[in-house]
Amino acid sequence: MIIAVTGGKGGVGKSMVATSLAVELGKKTKTMLIDADAECPNDHLLLNVKRKKYKDIKQMIPKWNRSKCTKCGKCALVCKQNAIVFVKNRYPAFVKDVCIGCGACMVSCPNNAIGKSKKIIGSVYTGRNYKILLVSGELKLGELASGEVVAELRKNSQKIDTKKKHDFVLIDSAAGIGCPVIASITGTDFVIAVTEPTPSALHDMKRVLYLADHFKIDSGIVINKCNIDKKFCSKIEDFAKKKKIPILGKIPYRKDFIKSTVSMKPVSKINKKYSKIFNNIIEKIHDM
């Protein structure tokens, strides 16, 4: 079973929920956790995992053959990223850090003067702790293609798990609803939308649930920090009831979570009572 943990707004506790669920699942089943927040991966910190590089992720970029180039400038005209700078009667200047590898310049060149090259845009890392296999993706500093890194991360995780030996795969997604999140939830069996009792978190959670519904993926809601505003928490519950989306669990805001992050341990290792909360979430997903 593949479960994506997302939520839209940053800082609502997606990584905490994903790692905590992975720890509880890892006690009884073979579990893989994929950290798909390529711009800011932190699951290895929360679980105290020493990562090892598995492979680099490369992206196609153009390469000019000046003997064929006639300095027409058509490649610069079609480049929507402005990665190609053209000055009349000069060869195009290429800013590879801005390029996203769309290939439009190659198609537009009338003289076939543009070939293919590659650049590293990120890396895949692996590591183990708490009986969990962690596969983590990290975008190279300054690069823009986080969605492509997540897509390649998902592909590589399947290569790592070629024998399908893991019973559960948990995917910790990035914030928002853009390309990295779409790449995270595509092909999953269930989406856990993590939120908190604030207007911005509710707004962003609605967008994520709309995305899950668009891809026809079953979903449920986890309300984190539920005790910081009980009235607004009830608003989230009313929304869930109206949309017939189950509330999988409610997690209180406590200093235990700060201790968990600082000590790089799962929160259930700080206080055993949290094991019950996350096991209840797992049971509700099983029953759906």
Secondary structure, 3 states (H helix, E strand, C coil): CEEEEECCCCCCCHHHHHHHHHHHHHCCCCEEEEECCCCCCCHHHHCCCCCEEEEEEEEEEEEECCCCCCCCCHHHHHCCCCCEECCCCCCCEECCCCCCCCCHHHHHCCCCCEEEEEEEEEEEEEEEECCEEEEEEEECCCCCCHHHHHHHHHHHHHHHCCCCCCCEEEEECCCCCCHHHHHHHCCCCEEEEEECCCHHHHHHHHHHHHHHHHCCCEEEEEEECCCCCHHHHHHHHHHHHHHCCCEEEEECCCCHHHHHHHHCCCHHHHCCHHHHHHHHHHHHHHHC
